[in-house]
Amino acid sequence: MRNALYRNIPIYIGLGGLLISFIVCFVYYSIQPTFYNYFWISVIVFSTVISVFCGLWIKNIIYYAYKDPLTDLFNRRYLYEKLESELKRLNRSKTALSLVIIDIDHFKRVNDKYGHLAGDKLLTRVSEVFKANSREIDTIARWGGEEFAIILPDTDSQGALKYAERLRKAIEKSEKCFGATVCIGVATTDKPIAIDILFAEADKALFQAKSVRNKVVGANFPLCEI
């Protein structure tokens, strides 16, 4: 729902400007019909165009507030807002929610060996693999540096682990990712626990995976609030 509203902001504001222009012209025409001419038609067109441009400007502000400029993924701010919303929804949906945290193995070596531009390219290519292997309802975000987080609504622990393993293999086999591999930690809950607890459990699982590298590790399920 939020994404649909975001995409259509220029349309909504443009229609609002058009409506206001018509109201102004209708009132004026009702009062002074002899002065109704092409000037007021121009007012309608001009107001609509200005409204659309204002809508595009507002859309760009929202875009940069919630998007990572390098990968075009959502940023940490949006991730936390979305996760909070999804956790609250668990009371109504009676389903499970999974959080996946991903870290690129030995990312510093890529920067040191090939330069930071190559590192940036790796981040964008890994992001493309995430998008290609995810559903529309999943929320993919750059958590920070070479770490990513993905929210999987309506996904139990087994489904999340299968998804994470599919991502791991896709990165490993991708010819565009400089031979990079990833570690993945997965945490699942079926009740609205605190965000920090969910992240902490996923991060613990990620830490275990990083001790081996190129591995997926899941937290114990169900999670218990401490």
Kinemage of the C-alpha trace (Angstrom):
@kinemage 1
@onewidth
@group {chain A} dominant
@subgroup {mainchain}
@vectorlist {calphas} color= white
{ca met a 1} P 0.000 0.000 0.000
{ca arg a 2} L 2.808 2.421 0.914
{ca asn a 3} L 4.660 1.662 -2.360
{ca ala a 4} L 1.522 2.237 -4.464
{ca leu a 5} L 0.918 5.613 -2.808
{ca tyr a 6} L 4.579 6.521 -3.235
{ca arg a 7} L 4.571 5.748 -6.968
{ca asn a 8} L 1.386 7.730 -7.593
{ca ile a 9} L 2.216 10.884 -5.606
{ca pro a 10} L 2.679 13.079 -8.744
{ca ile a 11} L -0.660 11.849 -10.126
{ca tyr a 12} L -2.533 12.532 -6.901
{ca ile a 13} L -1.074 16.012 -6.471
{ca gly a 14} L -1.605 16.788 -10.170
{ca leu a 15} L -5.259 15.784 -9.938
{ca gly a 16} L -5.569 17.895 -6.795
{ca gly a 17} L -4.177 20.917 -8.627
{ca leu a 18} L -6.530 20.306 -11.541
{ca leu a 19} L -9.522 20.041 -9.222
{ca ile a 20} L -8.633 23.263 -7.400
{ca ser a 21} L -8.177 25.068 -10.730
{ca phe a 22} L -11.581 23.923 -11.955
{ca ile a 23} L -13.234 25.050 -8.717
{ca val a 24} L -11.614 28.502 -8.950
{ca cys a 25} L -12.620 28.873 -12.603
{ca phe a 26} L -16.157 27.611 -11.956
{ca val a 27} L -16.658 30.114 -9.142
{ca tyr a 28} L -15.274 32.951 -11.252
{ca tyr a 29} L -17.415 31.946 -14.240
{ca ser a 30} L -20.496 31.906 -12.015
{ca ile a 31} L -19.790 35.441 -10.845
{ca gln a 32} L -18.531 37.064 -14.066
{ca pro a 33} L -19.473 34.900 -17.074
{ca thr a 34} L -18.489 37.554 -19.619
{ca phe a 35} L -14.852 37.368 -18.546
{ca tyr a 36} L -14.533 33.589 -18.953
{ca asn a 37} L -11.932 33.094 -21.730
{ca tyr a 38} L -8.755 31.255 -22.718
{ca phe a 39} L -6.815 32.935 -19.931
{ca trp a 40} L -8.591 30.766 -17.364
{ca ile a 41} L -8.040 27.644 -19.431
{ca ser a 42} L -4.341 28.522 -19.313
{ca val a 43} L -4.630 28.863 -15.537
{ca ile a 44} L -5.996 25.302 -15.324
{ca val a 45} L -3.186 23.886 -17.466
{ca phe a 46} L -0.475 25.848 -15.651
{ca ser a 47} L -1.771 24.869 -12.189
{ca thr a 48} L -1.915 21.198 -13.161
{ca val a 49} L 1.630 21.205 -14.544
{ca ile a 50} L 3.001 22.959 -11.461
{ca ser a 51} L 1.180 20.471 -9.222
{ca val a 52} L 2.701 17.513 -11.075
{ca phe a 53} L 6.200 18.989 -10.767
{ca cys a 54} L 5.617 19.544 -7.043
{ca gly a 55} L 4.532 15.914 -6.798
{ca leu a 56} L 7.716 14.732 -8.511
{ca trp a 57} L 9.781 16.873 -6.139
{ca ile a 58} L 8.051 15.410 -3.092
{ca lys a 59} L 8.479 11.912 -4.529
{ca asn a 60} L 12.239 12.484 -4.846
{ca ile a 61} L 12.421 13.657 -1.236
{ca ile a 62} L 10.673 10.495 -0.067
{ca tyr a 63} L 12.880 8.376 -2.332
{ca tyr a 64} L 16.130 9.678 -0.867
{ca ala a 65} L 14.740 9.413 2.664
{ca tyr a 66} L 14.142 5.668 2.339
{ca lys a 67} L 16.538 4.452 -0.354
{ca asp a 68} L 20.225 3.602 -0.451
{ca pro a 69} L 21.645 5.623 -3.383
{ca leu a 70} L 24.258 3.024 -4.384
{ca thr a 71} L 22.218 -0.178 -4.496
{ca asp a 72} L 18.724 1.313 -4.889
{ca leu a 73} L 17.629 -0.915 -2.007
{ca phe a 74} L 15.776 0.378 1.022
{ca asn a 75} L 17.908 1.839 3.806
{ca arg a 76} L 18.040 1.029 7.513
{ca arg a 77} L 15.393 3.637 8.412
{ca tyr a 78} L 12.783 2.077 6.149
{ca leu a 79} L 13.829 -1.426 7.228
{ca tyr a 80} L 13.059 -0.712 10.881
{ca glu a 81} L 9.743 0.989 10.084
{ca lys a 82} L 8.672 -1.894 7.848
{ca leu a 83} L 9.772 -4.537 10.348
{ca glu a 84} L 7.868 -2.829 13.147
{ca ser a 85} L 4.746 -2.800 10.983
{ca glu a 86} L 5.125 -6.460 10.011
{ca leu a 87} L 5.659 -7.541 13.614
{ca lys a 88} L 2.454 -5.784 14.682
{ca arg a 89} L 0.614 -7.562 11.880
{ca leu a 90} L 1.530 -10.967 13.333
{ca asn a 91} L -1.258 -10.636 15.902
{ca arg a 92} L -3.821 -10.476 13.106
{ca ser a 93} L -2.258 -12.742 10.484
{ca lys a 94} L -1.362 -15.684 12.769
{ca thr a 95} L 1.599 -16.484 10.499
{ca ala a 96} L 5.371 -16.396 10.893
{ca leu a 97} L 7.815 -13.641 9.981
{ca ser a 98} L 11.468 -14.194 9.138
{ca leu a 99} L 14.438 -11.840 9.141
{ca val a 100} L 17.513 -12.612 7.057
{ca ile a 101} L 20.850 -10.849 7.613
{ca ile a 102} L 23.559 -11.242 4.961
{ca asp a 103} L 27.257 -10.394 5.060
{ca ile a 104} L 29.631 -10.569 2.088
{ca asp a 105} L 32.649 -12.722 2.923
{ca his a 106} L 36.065 -11.032 2.850
{ca phe a 107} L 34.647 -7.840 1.349
{ca lys a 108} L 37.675 -5.846 2.484
{ca arg a 109} L 39.888 -8.010 0.269
{ca val a 110} L 37.886 -6.951 -2.781
{ca asn a 111} L 38.407 -3.283 -1.909
{ca asp a 112} L 42.107 -3.799 -1.207
{ca lys a 113} L 42.753 -5.869 -4.329
{ca tyr a 114} L 40.535 -4.200 -6.943
{ca gly a 115} L 39.735 -0.790 -5.408
{ca his a 116} L 36.622 0.755 -3.896
{ca leu a 117} L 34.894 1.132 -7.272
{ca ala a 118} L 35.018 -2.640 -7.657
{ca gly a 119} L 33.656 -2.964 -4.140
{ca asp a 120} L 30.743 -0.683 -5.030
{ca lys a 121} L 30.085 -2.711 -8.180
{ca leu a 122} L 30.036 -5.911 -6.132
{ca leu a 123} L 27.469 -4.395 -3.778
{ca thr a 124} L 25.195 -3.450 -6.677
{ca arg a 125} L 25.533 -6.852 -8.349
{ca val a 126} L 24.828 -8.728 -5.138
{ca ser a 127} L 21.776 -6.506 -4.669
{ca glu a 128} L 20.558 -7.491 -8.140
{ca val a 129} L 20.826 -11.169 -7.196
{ca phe a 130} L 18.745 -10.509 -4.080
{ca lys a 131} L 16.045 -8.786 -6.128
{ca ala a 132} L 15.975 -11.534 -8.741
{ca asn a 133} L 15.454 -14.236 -6.109
{ca ser a 134} L 12.908 -12.475 -3.876
{ca arg a 135} L 9.165 -11.968 -3.895
{ca glu a 136} L 7.465 -8.631 -4.356
{ca ile a 137} L 6.273 -8.683 -0.730
{ca asp a 138} L 9.827 -9.143 0.619
{ca thr a 139} L 11.669 -6.045 1.824
{ca ile a 140} L 15.360 -5.902 0.881
{ca ala a 141} L 17.549 -3.307 2.561
{ca arg a 142} L 21.187 -2.378 2.841
{ca trp a 143} L 21.763 -2.572 6.580
{ca gly a 144} L 25.199 -0.963 6.431
{ca gly a 145} L 28.540 -1.454 4.692
{ca glu a 146} L 28.550 -4.930 3.115
{ca glu a 147} L 25.635 -6.145 5.233
{ca phe a 148} L 22.063 -6.545 4.034
{ca ala a 149} L 18.784 -7.445 5.709
{ca ile a 150} L 15.649 -8.940 4.180
{ca ile a 151} L 12.195 -9.158 5.748
{ca leu a 152} L 10.202 -12.222 4.698
{ca pro a 153} L 6.499 -11.879 5.598
{ca asp a 154} L 4.389 -15.043 5.896
{ca thr a 155} L 7.512 -17.208 5.959
{ca asp a 156} L 8.274 -19.881 8.561
{ca ser a 157} L 11.761 -21.026 9.575
{ca gln a 158} L 11.984 -23.809 6.993
{ca gly a 159} L 10.874 -21.528 4.176
{ca ala a 160} L 13.334 -18.824 5.277
{ca leu a 161} L 16.244 -21.281 5.420
{ca lys a 162} L 15.429 -22.569 1.922
{ca tyr a 163} L 15.256 -18.999 0.659
{ca ala a 164} L 18.581 -18.113 2.313
{ca glu a 165} L 20.265 -21.196 0.855
{ca arg a 166} L 18.963 -20.271 -2.594
{ca leu a 167} L 20.485 -16.802 -2.218
{ca arg a 168} L 23.802 -18.233 -1.040
{ca lys a 169} L 24.041 -20.552 -4.049
{ca ala a 170} L 22.977 -17.820 -6.467
{ca ile a 171} L 25.772 -15.520 -5.242
{ca glu a 172} L 28.325 -18.340 -5.278
{ca lys a 173} L 27.467 -19.337 -8.857
{ca ser a 174} L 27.114 -15.803 -10.229
{ca glu a 175} L 29.824 -14.865 -12.725
{ca lys a 176} L 29.191 -11.167 -12.058
{ca cys a 177} L 30.035 -11.231 -8.349
{ca phe a 178} L 33.837 -11.597 -8.588
{ca gly a 179} L 33.651 -15.059 -7.023
{ca ala a 180} L 32.249 -13.620 -3.798
{ca thr a 181} L 30.375 -15.682 -1.234
{ca val a 182} L 28.043 -14.693 1.595
{ca cys a 183} L 27.177 -15.709 5.134
{ca ile a 184} L 23.535 -15.620 6.144
{ca gly a 185} L 21.816 -15.593 9.531
{ca val a 186} L 18.097 -16.327 9.775
{ca ala a 187} L 15.647 -15.663 12.625
{ca thr a 188} L 11.925 -16.419 12.645
{ca thr a 189} L 9.110 -15.473 14.989
{ca asp a 190} L 5.384 -16.123 15.085
{ca lys a 191} L 4.571 -13.425 17.650
{ca pro a 192} L 5.252 -9.643 17.815
{ca ile a 193} L 8.493 -9.602 19.808
{ca ala a 194} L 10.829 -6.602 20.122
{ca ile a 195} L 12.739 -5.645 16.986
{ca asp a 196} L 16.065 -5.665 18.849
{ca ile a 197} L 15.531 -9.270 19.941
{ca leu a 198} L 14.774 -10.424 16.396
{ca phe a 199} L 17.862 -8.656 15.066
{ca ala a 200} L 20.003 -9.989 17.901
{ca glu a 201} L 18.990 -13.590 17.164
{ca ala a 202} L 19.599 -13.197 13.431
{ca asp a 203} L 22.949 -11.552 14.164
{ca lys a 204} L 23.970 -14.444 16.435
{ca ala a 205} L 23.155 -16.883 13.641
{ca leu a 206} L 25.164 -14.737 11.215
{ca phe a 207} L 28.132 -14.752 13.603
{ca gln a 208} L 28.069 -18.552 13.632
{ca ala a 209} L 27.942 -18.645 9.833
{ca lys a 210} L 30.924 -16.274 9.588
{ca ser a 211} L 33.061 -18.700 11.589
{ca val a 212} L 32.801 -21.059 8.600
{ca arg a 213} L 32.076 -18.662 5.690
{ca asn a 214} L 29.763 -19.273 2.738
{ca lys a 215} L 27.121 -20.736 5.050
{ca val a 216} L 23.521 -20.336 6.219
{ca val a 217} L 22.672 -20.640 9.924
{ca gly a 218} L 19.214 -20.362 11.485
{ca ala a 219} L 18.378 -19.225 15.004
{ca asn a 220} L 16.348 -21.465 17.300
{ca phe a 221} L 12.619 -21.313 16.588
{ca pro a 222} L 10.336 -20.217 18.142
{ca leu a 223} L 12.089 -17.186 19.568
{ca cys a 224} L 11.398 -16.251 23.170
{ca glu a 225} L 11.352 -12.665 24.404
{ca ile a 226} L 13.973 -12.089 27.106
